[in-house]
Amino acid sequence: MALWDHLKELKNRLIKSAIAVLLAGVGGWFLYDPVVTSLSDPLVSIARDTGRTAVLNFATIADPFAFKIQIAIQIGLVISSPVWIYQVWAFITPGLTKKERGYTLGFMAAAVPLFLAGVFVAWLVFPTVVRALLQFTPATGANNISATDYLTFATQMLLILGISFLVPVILVGINMAGVVRGRTILKAWRIIVFLVFVLAALAAPGTDALSMFLLAAPLLILFFAAIGLCIFNDKRRDNRVAKQAAETDATADIATPGSELKNL
Protein backbone atom coordinates (compact mmCIF):
# COMPACT_ATOMS: atom_id res chain seq x y z
CA MET A 1 0.00 0.00 0.00
CA ALA A 2 0.99 3.62 -0.43
CA LEU A 3 2.13 5.63 2.59
CA TRP A 4 -1.21 7.45 2.80
CA ASP A 5 -3.05 4.10 2.83
CA HIS A 6 -0.80 2.87 5.64
CA LEU A 7 -1.59 5.99 7.64
CA LYS A 8 -5.31 5.50 7.06
CA GLU A 9 -5.00 1.88 8.18
CA LEU A 10 -3.13 2.98 11.30
CA LYS A 11 -5.80 5.57 12.05
CA ASN A 12 -8.54 2.96 11.73
CA ARG A 13 -6.71 0.56 14.04
CA LEU A 14 -6.15 3.31 16.61
CA ILE A 15 -9.81 4.33 16.47
CA LYS A 16 -10.95 0.75 17.00
CA SER A 17 -8.54 0.35 19.91
CA ALA A 18 -9.68 3.64 21.46
CA ILE A 19 -13.35 2.65 21.14
CA ALA A 20 -12.61 -0.70 22.80
CA VAL A 21 -10.77 1.03 25.67
CA LEU A 22 -13.59 3.55 26.12
CA LEU A 23 -16.29 0.87 26.13
CA ALA A 24 -14.29 -1.21 28.57
CA GLY A 25 -13.68 1.97 30.57
CA VAL A 26 -17.44 2.30 31.01
CA GLY A 27 -17.36 -1.09 32.64
CA GLY A 28 -14.37 0.07 34.66
CA TRP A 29 -16.44 3.01 35.91
CA PHE A 30 -18.95 0.59 37.45
CA LEU A 31 -16.14 -1.63 38.77
CA TYR A 32 -14.54 1.38 40.49
CA ASP A 33 -15.93 0.74 43.98
CA PRO A 34 -14.91 -2.93 44.34
CA VAL A 35 -11.50 -2.24 42.77
CA VAL A 36 -10.74 0.71 45.06
CA THR A 37 -12.02 -1.27 48.04
CA SER A 38 -9.61 -4.09 47.20
CA LEU A 39 -6.73 -1.66 46.67
CA SER A 40 -7.48 0.02 50.00
CA ASP A 41 -7.79 -3.23 51.99
CA PRO A 42 -4.10 -3.21 53.03
CA LEU A 43 -4.49 0.30 54.47
CA VAL A 44 -7.69 -0.68 56.30
CA SER A 45 -6.02 -3.73 57.83
CA ILE A 46 -2.96 -1.72 58.87
CA ALA A 47 -5.16 0.91 60.54
CA ARG A 48 -7.14 -1.80 62.29
CA ASP A 49 -4.13 -3.82 63.47
CA THR A 50 -1.83 -0.95 64.51
CA GLY A 51 -4.32 1.71 65.53
CA ARG A 52 -2.55 4.38 63.51
CA THR A 53 -3.92 6.39 60.59
CA ALA A 54 -3.53 4.75 57.16
CA VAL A 55 -5.77 6.33 54.52
CA LEU A 56 -5.81 7.62 50.96
CA ASN A 57 -5.49 11.39 50.83
CA PHE A 58 -7.26 13.54 48.20
CA ALA A 59 -5.56 16.93 48.20
CA THR A 60 -8.07 18.89 46.09
CA ILE A 61 -11.82 18.90 45.45
CA ALA A 62 -11.38 17.51 41.91
CA ASP A 63 -9.00 14.71 42.93
CA PRO A 64 -11.70 12.08 43.70
CA PHE A 65 -13.27 12.55 40.25
CA ALA A 66 -9.89 12.46 38.47
CA PHE A 67 -8.94 9.41 40.50
CA LYS A 68 -12.10 7.59 39.42
CA ILE A 69 -11.46 8.47 35.76
CA GLN A 70 -7.90 7.10 35.97
CA ILE A 71 -9.04 3.88 37.62
CA ALA A 72 -11.79 3.39 35.02
CA ILE A 73 -9.38 3.91 32.10
CA GLN A 74 -6.80 1.54 33.53
CA ILE A 75 -9.45 -1.12 34.12
CA GLY A 76 -10.55 -0.52 30.54
CA LEU A 77 -7.02 -1.05 29.24
CA VAL A 78 -6.81 -4.41 30.98
CA ILE A 79 -10.28 -5.58 29.93
CA SER A 80 -9.79 -4.49 26.31
CA SER A 81 -6.25 -5.88 26.01
CA PRO A 82 -7.34 -8.70 23.63
CA VAL A 83 -8.77 -6.08 21.26
CA TRP A 84 -5.90 -3.60 21.12
CA ILE A 85 -3.26 -6.36 21.05
CA TYR A 86 -5.10 -7.87 18.08
CA GLN A 87 -5.28 -4.46 16.37
CA VAL A 88 -1.50 -4.14 16.67
CA TRP A 89 -1.10 -7.57 15.10
CA ALA A 90 -3.63 -6.83 12.35
CA PHE A 91 -1.75 -3.66 11.39
CA ILE A 92 1.63 -5.41 11.24
CA THR A 93 0.69 -8.73 9.64
CA PRO A 94 0.08 -7.50 6.02
CA GLY A 95 3.80 -6.70 5.78
CA LEU A 96 4.93 -10.17 6.91
CA THR A 97 5.50 -13.41 5.03
CA LYS A 98 3.05 -16.30 5.45
CA LYS A 99 5.43 -18.09 7.82
CA GLU A 100 6.02 -14.93 9.87
CA ARG A 101 2.25 -14.37 10.11
CA GLY A 102 1.83 -17.84 11.58
CA TYR A 103 4.52 -17.17 14.19
CA THR A 104 3.09 -13.76 15.00
CA LEU A 105 -0.48 -15.03 15.37
CA GLY A 106 0.68 -17.74 17.78
CA PHE A 107 2.72 -15.29 19.82
CA MET A 108 -0.06 -12.71 19.96
CA ALA A 109 -2.51 -15.42 21.06
CA ALA A 110 -0.10 -16.31 23.88
CA ALA A 111 0.60 -12.67 24.77
CA VAL A 112 -2.95 -11.86 25.92
CA PRO A 113 -3.32 -14.62 28.55
CA LEU A 114 0.27 -14.11 29.71
CA PHE A 115 -0.25 -10.38 30.16
CA LEU A 116 -3.48 -10.96 32.06
CA ALA A 117 -1.78 -13.64 34.17
CA GLY A 118 0.96 -11.17 35.09
CA VAL A 119 -1.62 -8.55 36.04
CA PHE A 120 -3.45 -11.14 38.16
CA VAL A 121 -0.25 -12.14 39.98
CA ALA A 122 0.51 -8.47 40.63
CA TRP A 123 -3.01 -8.04 42.03
CA LEU A 124 -2.35 -10.91 44.44
CA VAL A 125 1.09 -9.62 45.47
CA PHE A 126 0.08 -5.96 45.83
CA PRO A 127 -1.43 -6.15 49.38
CA THR A 128 1.65 -7.99 50.68
CA VAL A 129 3.99 -5.37 49.22
CA VAL A 130 1.96 -2.49 50.70
CA ARG A 131 1.93 -4.06 54.17
CA ALA A 132 5.64 -4.86 53.96
CA LEU A 133 6.54 -1.28 53.04
CA LEU A 134 4.25 0.43 55.56
CA GLN A 135 5.36 -1.71 58.48
CA PHE A 136 8.41 0.55 58.82
CA THR A 137 6.19 3.49 59.81
CA PRO A 138 6.90 4.49 63.44
CA ALA A 139 4.17 3.77 65.99
CA THR A 140 3.69 7.51 66.43
CA GLY A 141 3.51 8.17 62.68
CA ALA A 142 0.61 8.18 60.23
CA ASN A 143 0.19 7.17 56.60
CA ASN A 144 -1.73 9.87 54.75
CA ILE A 145 -0.91 8.55 51.28
CA SER A 146 -1.63 10.58 48.19
CA ALA A 147 -4.30 8.78 46.15
CA THR A 148 -2.42 9.62 42.93
CA ASP A 149 0.87 8.23 44.26
CA TYR A 150 -0.90 5.11 45.51
CA LEU A 151 -2.51 4.57 42.11
CA THR A 152 0.84 5.13 40.36
CA PHE A 153 2.46 2.54 42.58
CA ALA A 154 -0.33 0.01 41.87
CA THR A 155 -0.14 0.71 38.12
CA GLN A 156 3.63 0.22 38.10
CA MET A 157 3.28 -3.15 39.78
CA LEU A 158 0.50 -4.31 37.47
CA LEU A 159 2.35 -3.24 34.31
CA ILE A 160 5.79 -4.49 35.31
CA LEU A 161 4.51 -7.95 36.19
CA GLY A 162 2.16 -8.01 33.21
CA ILE A 163 5.02 -7.17 30.84
CA SER A 164 7.39 -9.56 32.64
CA PHE A 165 5.09 -12.44 31.75
CA LEU A 166 5.64 -11.57 28.07
CA VAL A 167 9.39 -12.19 28.28
CA PRO A 168 9.11 -15.88 27.29
CA VAL A 169 7.04 -14.95 24.24
CA ILE A 170 9.60 -12.42 23.04
CA LEU A 171 12.67 -14.57 23.63
CA VAL A 172 11.18 -17.78 22.25
CA GLY A 173 9.79 -15.84 19.28
CA ILE A 174 13.14 -14.44 18.16
CA ASN A 175 14.72 -17.83 18.78
CA MET A 176 12.17 -19.65 16.60
CA ALA A 177 12.71 -17.04 13.92
CA GLY A 178 16.39 -18.04 13.94
CA VAL A 179 17.60 -14.62 15.02
CA VAL A 180 19.48 -15.80 18.11
CA ARG A 181 20.30 -19.10 19.80
CA GLY A 182 19.44 -19.94 23.38
CA ARG A 183 23.06 -20.35 24.48
CA THR A 184 23.86 -16.94 23.02
CA ILE A 185 21.18 -15.42 25.25
CA LEU A 186 22.50 -17.42 28.20
CA LYS A 187 25.99 -15.94 27.76
CA ALA A 188 24.55 -12.48 28.49
CA TRP A 189 22.80 -13.57 31.71
CA ARG A 190 24.91 -11.28 33.93
CA ILE A 191 23.99 -8.20 31.91
CA ILE A 192 20.32 -9.13 31.77
CA VAL A 193 20.14 -9.85 35.51
CA PHE A 194 21.66 -6.42 36.12
CA LEU A 195 19.16 -4.76 33.77
CA VAL A 196 16.27 -6.62 35.43
CA PHE A 197 17.26 -5.27 38.84
CA VAL A 198 17.67 -1.76 37.41
CA LEU A 199 14.19 -2.00 35.91
CA ALA A 200 12.79 -3.33 39.18
CA ALA A 201 14.46 -0.53 41.11
CA LEU A 202 12.91 2.06 38.79
CA ALA A 203 9.48 0.45 39.07
CA ALA A 204 9.66 0.09 42.85
CA PRO A 205 8.05 2.94 44.81
CA GLY A 206 11.00 3.61 47.08
CA THR A 207 14.62 2.81 47.79
CA ASP A 208 13.86 -0.33 49.84
CA ALA A 209 15.31 -3.63 48.65
CA LEU A 210 12.20 -5.69 49.44
CA SER A 211 9.92 -4.28 46.75
CA MET A 212 12.79 -4.38 44.23
CA PHE A 213 13.36 -8.11 44.84
CA LEU A 214 9.63 -8.85 44.71
CA LEU A 215 9.43 -7.19 41.29
CA ALA A 216 12.69 -8.70 39.98
CA ALA A 217 11.98 -12.30 41.00
CA PRO A 218 9.25 -13.09 38.42
CA LEU A 219 11.26 -11.39 35.69
CA LEU A 220 14.29 -13.58 36.41
CA ILE A 221 12.24 -16.78 36.69
CA LEU A 222 10.55 -16.13 33.36
CA PHE A 223 13.83 -15.12 31.72
CA PHE A 224 15.58 -18.39 32.61
CA ALA A 225 12.49 -20.43 31.72
CA ALA A 226 12.53 -18.79 28.28
CA ILE A 227 16.22 -19.63 27.86
CA GLY A 228 15.45 -23.26 28.65
CA LEU A 229 12.75 -23.30 25.95
CA CYS A 230 15.12 -21.67 23.47
CA ILE A 231 17.87 -24.24 24.13
CA PHE A 232 15.33 -27.06 23.75
CA ASN A 233 14.16 -25.57 20.45
CA ASP A 234 17.78 -25.26 19.26
CA LYS A 235 18.38 -28.95 19.97
CA ARG A 236 15.29 -29.92 18.00
CA ARG A 237 16.38 -27.72 15.09
CA ASP A 238 19.94 -29.11 15.16
CA ASN A 239 18.64 -32.69 15.21
CA ARG A 240 16.37 -31.95 12.27
CA VAL A 241 19.22 -30.37 10.28
CA ALA A 242 21.55 -33.28 11.14
CA LYS A 243 18.91 -35.78 10.01
CA GLN A 244 18.43 -33.96 6.71
CA ALA A 245 22.19 -33.80 6.19
CA ALA A 246 22.49 -37.55 6.88
CA GLU A 247 19.72 -38.32 4.40
CA THR A 248 21.42 -36.15 1.80
CA ASP A 249 24.78 -37.89 2.33
CA ALA A 250 23.12 -41.30 2.12
CA THR A 251 21.63 -40.55 -1.31
CA ALA A 252 24.57 -38.54 -2.68
CA ASP A 253 26.37 -41.55 -4.22
CA ILE A 254 23.24 -43.11 -5.73
CA ALA A 255 23.08 -42.68 -9.49
CA THR A 256 20.11 -40.87 -10.94
CA PRO A 257 17.87 -43.27 -12.93
CA GLY A 258 17.99 -42.87 -16.70
CA SER A 259 14.25 -42.25 -16.86
CA GLU A 260 14.64 -39.17 -14.67
CA LEU A 261 17.56 -37.95 -16.78
CA LYS A 262 15.39 -38.18 -19.92
CA ASN A 263 12.76 -36.06 -18.23
CA LEU A 264 15.39 -33.43 -17.54
MARPA-520279 format. One record per atom (N, C-alpha, C): residue in one letter; x, y, z. Coordinates in steps of 0.001 Angstrom, whole numbers, padded with zeros to 6 digits, always signed. Example, Ala and Ser with C-alpha at 12.3 -4.5 7.8 and 13.67 -1.06 7.14 Angstrom:
A+013190-005690+007800
A+012300-004500+007800
A+013200-003300+007800
S+012850-002250+007080
S+013670-001060+007140
S+012900+000030+007870
END
This chain:
M+000840-001202+000000
M+000000+000000+000000
M+000870+001245+000000
A+000297+002340-000472
A+000988+003618-000432
A+001058+004118+001006
L+001948+005099+001242
L+002133+005627+002588
L+000821+006168+003151
W+000054+006884+002332
W-001210+007448+002799
W-002178+006342+003227
D-002179+005235+002465
D-003050+004105+002825
D-002611+003471+004140
H-001306+003388+004357
H-000803+002867+005635
H-001239+003758+006795
L-001178+005061+006591
L-001594+005991+007644
L-003092+005869+007927
K-003880+005689+006870
K-005314+005498+007061
K-005590+004204+007822
E-004842+003152+007473
E-004996+001876+008178
E-004634+002023+009648
L-003537+002750+009918
L-003127+002978+011304
L-004189+003765+012060
K-004755+004763+011409
K-005804+005570+012048
K-007012+004703+012393
N-007394+003828+011470
N-008543+002956+011725
N-008277+002011+012886
R-007056+001472+012946
R-006710+000562+014045
R-006707+001297+015380
L-006185+002523+015380
L-006151+003307+016615
L-007564+003668+017077
I-008426+003994+016118
I-009808+004334+016470
I-010514+003123+017077
K-010335+001967+016465
K-010949+000748+016995
K-010429+000434+018394
S-009121+000609+018590
S-008541+000354+019911
S-009078+001333+020936
A-009169+002619+020540
A-009676+003639+021463
A-011127+003376+021835
I-011931+002960+020850
I-013347+002652+021135
I-013439+001483+022110
A-012590+000460+021901
A-012605-000697+022796
A-012222-000297+024215
V-011194+000575+024340
V-010766+001029+025673
V-011868+001850+026339
L-012526+002721+025552
L-013592+003552+026118
L-014781+002705+026576
L-015172+001729+025743
L-016292+000869+026130
L-015947+000044+027364
A-014718-000466+027393
A-014294-001215+028573
A-014145-000288+029773
G-013785+000993+029496
G-013678+001966+030575
G-015018+002263+031226
V-016098+002143+030430
V-017441+002300+031012
V-017684+001199+032035
G-017274-000006+031671
G-017363-001091+032639
G-016467-000852+033839
G-015281-000265+033567
G-014370+000071+034655
G-014953+001098+035608
W-015780+002002+035070
W-016438+003011+035908
W-017337+002337+036950
F-018055+001296+036520
F-018947+000589+037449
F-018186-000372+038363
L-016969-000756+037933
L-016141-001625+038775
L-015268-000826+039741
Y-015402+000502+039693
Y-014541+001379+040494
Y-014603+001054+041979
D-015790+000953+042533
D-015933+000744+043980
D-015279-000549+044462
P-015584-001709+043847
P-014913-002930+044339
P-013405-002914+044125
V-012942-002297+043022
V-011497-002244+042773
V-010799-001374+043809
V-011353-000182+044076
V-010736+000709+045063
V-010810+000092+046459
T-011906-000596+046748
T-012018-001273+048042
T-010922-002313+048209
S-010666-003083+047148
S-009607-004091+047204
S-008236-003446+047327
L-008011-002354+046584
L-006725-001661+046667
L-006504-001054+048050
S-007587-000639+048691
S-007483+000017+049998
S-007462-000968+051165
D-007750-002231+050914
D-007793-003226+051987
D-006515-003274+052827
P-005322-003207+052202
P-004102-003208+053033
P-004051-002044+054019
L-004498-000863+053577
L-004493+000299+054468
L-005499+000113+055594
V-006660-000447+055273
V-007685-000675+056298
V-007184-001661+057345
S-006529-002733+056891
S-006023-003730+057834
S-004890-003177+058683
I-004047-002329+058098
I-002961-001716+058869
I-003527-000794+059944
A-004527+000015+059568
A-005160+000914+060541
A-005839+000124+061653
R-006465-000989+061298
R-007140-001804+062292
R-006149-002512+063227
D-005066-003026+062671
D-004127-003822+063469
D-003181-002973+064314
T-002812-001780+063808
T-001827-000955+064513
T-002452+000206+065258
G-003672+000584+064879
G-004320+001708+065533
G-003850+003059+065050
R-002999+003094+064042
R-002553+004377+063505
R-003308+004705+062224
T-003219+005944+061782
T-003921+006387+060588
T-003240+005831+059334
A-004032+005240+058449
A-003534+004748+057164
A-004663+004907+056156
V-004666+006009+055424
V-005774+006328+054520
V-005249+006940+053234
L-006100+006911+052200
L-005810+007620+050962
L-006175+009093+051133
N-005298+009957+050655
N-005490+011390+050825
N-005789+012038+049469
F-006908+012780+049396
F-007256+013537+048195
F-007025+015013+048504
A-006022+015595+047842
A-005564+016932+048204
A-006511+018035+047748
T-007191+017837+046622
T-008065+018886+046090
T-009480+018351+045917
I-010406+019270+045628
I-011817+018895+045448
I-011990+017993+044229
A-011223+018266+043158
A-011384+017507+041913
A-010650+016171+041926
D-009797+015925+042903
D-008998+014705+042925
D-009831+013416+042940
P-010914+013325+043722
P-011703+012081+043696
P-012257+011743+042313
F-012736+012782+041594
F-013271+012547+040250
F-012162+012119+039293
A-011026+012810+039334
A-009892+012457+038470
A-009393+011056+038792
F-009388+010723+040067
F-008937+009406+040500
F-009854+008315+039928
K-011154+008564+039954
K-012101+007587+039421
K-011936+007428+037910
I-011698+008530+037211
I-011464+008468+035762
I-010226+007626+035463
Q-009135+007852+036200
Q-007898+007104+035970
Q-008090+005611+036223
I-008787+005292+037309
I-009040+003885+037624
I-009871+003241+036509
A-010921+003936+036053
A-011790+003386+035022
A-011022+003132+033725
I-010159+004070+033332
I-009380+003911+032098
I-008410+002746+032215
Q-007764+002624+033358
Q-006803+001536+033526
Q-007492+000183+033567
I-008671+000123+034181
I-009451-001118+034117
I-009837-001407+032671
G-010207-000359+031942
G-010555-000524+030539
G-009404-001031+029697
L-008196-000572+029976
L-007017-001050+029239
L-006802-002541+029458
V-006995-002982+030683
V-006808-004406+030981
V-007904-005240+030324
I-009155-004814+030478
I-010276-005583+029933
I-010197-005652+028410
S-009813-004544+027773
S-009791-004490+026307
S-008470-004951+025710
S-007565-005479+026508
S-006248-005883+026007
S-006338-006869+024832
P-007276-007838+024817
P-007343-008699+023627
P-007623-007921+022346
V-008412-006851+022451
V-008773-006083+021257
V-007596-005276+020746
W-006961-004464+021632
W-005896-003604+021116
W-004622-004378+020789
I-004404-005521+021446
I-003264-006355+021047
I-003525-006946+019661
Y-004761-007360+019407
Y-005100-007873+018077
Y-004967-006772+017017
Q-005377-005553+017332
Q-005282-004456+016365
Q-003833-004182+015995
V-002932-004287+016964
V-001504-004137+016671
V-001058-005221+015692
W-001462-006461+015986
W-001099-007570+015103
W-001701-007391+013707
A-002961-006984+013642
A-003632-006826+012350
A-002988-005731+011509
F-002416-004717+012142
F-001746-003656+011388
F-000393-004129+010854
I+000291-004977+011620
I+001631-005412+011240
I+001598-006556+010242
T+000653-007470+010378
T+000695-008728+009636
T+000667-008600+008107
P+000034-007567+007490
P+000079-007502+006022
P+001494-007372+005463
G+002438-006866+006262
G+003799-006701+005785
G+004694-007893+006052
L+004139-008984+006568
L+004929-010168+006908
L+004716-011284+005891
T+005665-012229+005855
T+005500-013406+005028
T+004475-014336+005678
K+004046-015366+004927
K+003053-016297+005452
K+003572-017002+006702
K+004838-017409+006675
K+005433-018094+007821
K+005512-017160+009025
E+005920-015906+008776
E+006015-014930+009867
E+004641-014619+010449
R+003605-014607+009611
R+002253-014372+010115
R+001822-015484+011067
G+002165-016724+010708
G+001827-017844+011583
G+002503-017722+012931
Y+003802-017369+012933
Y+004517-017166+014191
Y+003876-016037+014991
T+003609-014931+014313
T+003093-013758+014998
T+001717-014031+015611
L+000865-014730+014865
L-000478-015032+015374
L-000387-015890+016633
G+000507-016887+016607
G+000676-017735+017780
G+001190-016962+018971
F+002150-016063+018727
F+002716-015287+019824
F+001719-014272+020373
M+000931-013658+019490
M-000062-012706+019959
M-001161-013416+020748
A-001510-014650+020324
A-002506-015418+021059
A-001997-015781+022445
A-000682-016002+022564
A-000101-016308+023880
A+000093-015046+024705
A+000288-013909+024046
A+000599-012674+024766
A-000551-012214+025648
V-001784-012346+025157
V-002947-011864+025922
V-003106-012603+027249
P-003181-013940+027253
P-003318-014618+028549
P-002114-014430+029465
L-000911-014329+028877
L+000269-014114+029712
L+000238-012736+030364
F-000145-011723+029598
F-000246-010376+030156
F-001277-010341+031278
L-002428-010943+031040
L-003478-010961+032060
L-003048-011778+033276
A-002287-012846+033042
A-001784-013638+034168
A-000818-012824+035014
G+000036-012029+034344
G+000955-011173+035089
G+000229-010124+035906
V-000817-009541+035315
V-001617-008553+036042
V-002297-009207+037251
F-002777-010430+037067
F-003447-011136+038159
F-002470-011433+039302
V-001270-011872+038950
V-000251-012135+039980
V+000091-010851+040727
A+000221-009751+039989
A+000513-008467+040630
A-000612-008069+041582
W-001847-008352+041182
W-003007-008044+042028
W-002942-008832+043328
L-002471-010080+043244
L-002352-010907+044441
L-001201-010452+045336
V-000115-010005+044710
V+001086-009623+045466
V+000958-008232+046066
F+000162-007367+045443
F+000084-005962+045831
F-000180-005739+047323
P-001185-006377+047940
P-001426-006147+049377
P-000227-006495+050245
T+000475-007585+049905
T+001647-007988+050681
T+002745-006944+050600
V+002950-006396+049406
V+003985-005374+049223
V+003646-004118+050020
V+002380-003695+049969
V+001963-002495+050701
V+002181-002677+052199
R+001752-003812+052727
R+001926-004064+054168
R+003404-004123+054534
A+004217-004741+053670
A+005642-004861+053961
A+006320-003493+053995
L+005907-002600+053102
L+006536-001283+053039
L+006071-000380+054186
L+004788-000463+054534
L+004250+000434+055558
L+004525-000031+056978
Q+005070-001236+057127
Q+005364-001707+058482
Q+006538-000947+059113
F+007283-000223+058291
F+008409+000553+058815
F+007974+001911+059366
T+006689+002237+059248
T+006189+003490+059806
T+006268+003453+061331
P+006829+004473+061971
P+006901+004490+063444
P+005517+004423+064076
A+005450+003908+065294
A+004168+003772+065988
A+003485+005115+066173
T+004267+006181+066255
T+003690+007513+066435
T+003388+008213+065114
G+003713+007547+063996
G+003515+008167+062682
G+002151+007832+062104
A+001865+008412+060950
A+000612+008180+060233
A+000910+008057+058751
N+000034+007367+058036
N+000193+007173+056596
N-000956+007846+055861
N-000781+009136+055585
N-001730+009870+054751
N-001185+009849+053324
I-001527+008812+052585
I-000915+008552+051280
I-001704+009246+050186
S-000984+009940+049327
S-001631+010578+048186
S-002287+009520+047313
A-003556+009747+046973
A-004297+008782+046149
A-003623+008603+044793
T-003100+009702+044233
T-002422+009618+042933
T-001156+008790+043033
D-000355+009009+044079
D+000868+008228+044257
D+000547+006752+044474
Y-000492+006489+045232
Y-000898+005110+045509
Y-001322+004411+044215
L-002080+005132+043386
L-002507+004573+042109
L-001309+004349+041185
T-000360+005289+041182
T+000839+005133+040360
T+001629+003901+040770
F+001763+003705+042074
F+002460+002541+042584
F+001761+001253+042136
A+000430+001200+042274
A-000329+000011+041868
A-000187-000235+040366
T-000261+000838+039572
T-000137+000706+038122
T+001226+000174+037733
Q+002278+000693+038386
Q+003625+000224+038096
Q+003751-001275+038358
M+003206-001730+039470
M+003281-003150+039783
M+002515-003987+038759
L+001311-003557+038417
L+000505-004309+037465
L+001186-004393+036102
L+001729-003260+035633
L+002353-003236+034313
L+003660-004013+034294
I+004491-003844+035335
I+005792-004492+035315
I+005651-006003+035355
L+004706-006507+036149
L+004506-007950+036194
L+003750-008451+034960
G+002837-007630+034438
G+002159-008014+033206
G+003135-008137+032047
I+004025-007150+031917
I+005018-007172+030841
I+006040-008278+031071
S+006391-008523+032351
S+007389-009557+032643
S+006927-010924+032174
F+005614-011157+032199
F+005095-012441+031748
F+005164-012589+030233
L+005487-011506+029520
L+005637-011572+028074
L+007062-011903+027648
V+007980-011917+028602
V+009385-012187+028277
V+009560-013523+027561
P+008934-014621+028026
P+009106-015884+027291
P+008639-015800+025841
V+007547-015072+025602
V+007036-014952+024238
V+008051-014260+023339
I+008645-013184+023837
I+009596-012419+023036
I+010854-013224+022750
L+011431-013823+023797
L+012674-014567+023631
L+012484-015806+022768
V+011432-016575+023040
V+011184-017778+022249
V+010837-017403+020805
G+010153-016275+020632
G+009793-015839+019285
G+011011-015541+018422
I+011948-014760+018951
I+013144-014436+018158
I+014030-015656+017985
N+013950-016593+018930
N+014718-017832+018780
N+014130-018708+017684
M+012798-018842+017638
M+012168-019649+016602
M+012345-019028+015226
A+012471-017716+015195
A+012707-017041+013924
A+014148-017202+013457
G+014995-017813+014302
G+016387-018042+013940
G+017285-016843+014109
V+016798-015832+014839
V+017600-014618+015023
V+018733-014848+016013
V+018470-015580+017078
V+019482-015796+018114
V+019264-017164+018735
R+020369-017797+019155
R+020296-019104+019796
R+020179-018952+021307
G+019639-019988+021945
G+019436-019945+023382
G+020726-019766+024163
R+021794-020460+023753
R+023065-020350+024480
R+023694-018969+024304
T+023379-018311+023200
T+023856-016937+023018
T+023188-016010+024014
I+021887-016214+024239
I+021178-015423+025248
I+021724-015726+026635
L+022011-017013+026888
L+022500-017422+028204
L+023839-016774+028536
K+024684-016558+027513
K+025987-015942+027758
K+025857-014527+028314
A+024749-013869+028031
A+024552-012483+028488
A+023729-012424+029771
W+023681-013532+030543
W+022798-013569+031709
W+023187-012540+032758
R+024485-012254+032917
R+024908-011281+033932
R+024367-009891+033607
I+024474-009515+032325
I+023990-008199+031906
I+022479-008101+032073
I+021777-009164+031702
I+020323-009129+031770
I+019842-009121+033215
V+020507-009877+034090
V+020141-009848+035509
V+020326-008444+036066
F+021416-007804+035670
F+021660-006423+036120
F+020562-005493+035620
L+020198-005622+034333
L+019161-004758+033770
L+017803-005024+034414
V+017531-006282+034765
V+016266-006617+035435
V+016179-005922+036778
F+017284-005918+037533
F+017260-005271+038840
F+017186-003750+038696
V+017804-003202+037659
V+017675-001762+037409
V+016227-001417+037107
L+015589-002231+036252
L+014187-001999+035911
L+013302-002137+037137
A+013578-003138+037964
A+012789-003334+039180
A+012982-002175+040145
A+014207-001663+040226
A+014464-000531+041111
A+013719+000715+040647
L+013642+000901+039322
L+012914+002059+038792
L+011416+001913+039012
A+010908+000675+038907
A+009478+000449+039068
A+009058+000446+040527
A+009988+000133+041421
A+009660+000091+042846
A+009342+001499+043344
P+008473+001618+044337
P+008052+002937+044809
P+009086+003670+045632
G+010023+002961+046204
G+010998+003615+047079
G+012372+003015+046910
T+013246+003291+047873
T+014616+002808+047790
T+014807+001486+048528
D+013732+000909+049081
D+013859-000332+049841
D+014174-001490+048907
A+014904-002478+049442
A+015305-003634+048645
A+014180-004647+048495
L+013248-004676+049450
L+012199-005690+049436
L+011334-005594+048190
S+010804-004420+047906
S+009924-004282+046750
S+010691-004524+045450
M+011979-004151+045424
M+012787-004382+044230
M+012934-005877+043964
F+013210-006662+045006
F+013359-008108+044839
F+012036-008762+044458
L+010927-008282+045032
L+009627-008849+044710
L+009261-008613+043244
L+009696-007484+042697
L+009435-007192+041295
L+010410-007907+040370
A+011666-008078+040824
A+012687-008696+039976
A+012535-010209+039893
A+012035-010839+040951
A+011977-012303+040999
A+011203-012921+039832
P+009965-012474+039549
P+009254-013093+038421
P+009925-012836+037084
L+010545-011680+036922
L+011264-011390+035690
L+012388-012391+035472
L+013162-012659+036524
L+014290-013581+036413
L+013811-015011+036165
I+012763-015421+036872
I+012243-016779+036691
I+011784-016984+035242
L+011047-016016+034725
L+010546-016131+033356
L+011678-016062+032337
F+012692-015249+032625
F+013829-015121+031722
F+014547-016459+031562
F+014857-017127+032687
F+015584-018390+032606
F+014694-019515+032069
A+013395-019445+032313
A+012490-020427+031717
A+012474-020281+030192
A+012498-019041+029718
A+012526-018791+028280
A+013828-019296+027663
I+014943-019116+028365
I+016222-019626+027861
I+016172-021140+027719
G+015574-021815+028731
G+015447-023265+028649
G+014651-023698+027430
L+013548-022991+027131
L+012749-023305+025952
L+013531-023052+024666
C+014314-021988+024652
C+015122-021671+023467
C+016182-022748+023219
I+016851-023197+024278
I+017870-024241+024129
I+017230-025540+023648
F+016053-025867+024193
F+015333-027064+023751
F+014964-026956+022278
N+014517-025785+021847
N+014162-025574+020449
N+015394-025662+019548
D+016535-025161+020029
D+017783-025258+019258
D+018185-026713+019046
K+018032-027530+020093
K+018379-028948+019972
K+017477-029645+018962
R+016195-029325+018977
R+015287-029923+017996
R+015667-029503+016578
R+016000-028212+016417
R+016381-027719+015094
R+017680-028368+014628
D+018657-028488+015525
D+019935-029109+015164
D+019744-030571+014782
N+018903-031276+015537
N+018639-032687+015211
N+017966-032819+013848
R+017050-031907+013557
R+016368-031952+012266
R+017342-031680+011121
V+018229-030688+011310
V+019221-030368+010285
V+020191-031529+010102
A+020620-032149+011219
A+021545-033278+011138
A+020908-034456+010412
K+019610-034688+010683
K+018908-035778+010014
K+018814-035535+008517
Q+018511-034293+008127
Q+018431-033956+006707
Q+019783-034091+006028
A+020845-033678+006743
A+022185-033801+006189
A+022563-035261+006004
A+022185-036121+006981
A+022486-037548+006884
A+021753-038180+005712
E+020486-037787+005531
E+019724-038323+004404
E+020313-037876+003071
T+020797-036646+003027
T+021418-036148+001802
T+022697-036903+001495
D+023530-037142+002520
D+024781-037885+002327
D+024504-039318+001896
A+023427-039909+002436
A+023115-041302+002124
A+022704-041480+000668
T+022113-040457+000086
T+021635-040554-001306
T+022573-039863-002293
A+023687-039304-001794
A+024573-038536-002680
A+025266-039414-003701
D+025606-040657-003316
D+026368-041545-004221
D+025472-042440-005053
I+024152-042278-004942
I+023238-043107-005730
I+023017-042454-007093
A+023217-043222-008138
A+023084-042685-009488
A+021637-042339-009793
T+021455-041274-010542
T+020106-040869-010939
T+019599-041794-012033
P+018401-042356-011905
P+017866-043275-012929
P+017801-042603-014294
G+018004-043417-015343
G+017992-042874-016698
G+016676-042253-017067
S+015568-042815-016543
S+014252-042248-016863
S+014112-040820-016369
E+014697-040529-015212
E+014635-039172-014668
E+015520-038234-015462
L+016676-038764-015958
L+017562-037946-016783
L+016890-037550-018087
K+016090-038496-018668
K+015394-038175-019918
K+014378-037061-019708
N+013737-037100-018513
N+012757-036057-018226
N+013414-034705-018108
L+014670-034689-017638
L+015388-033426-017538
L+015695-032864-018910
END
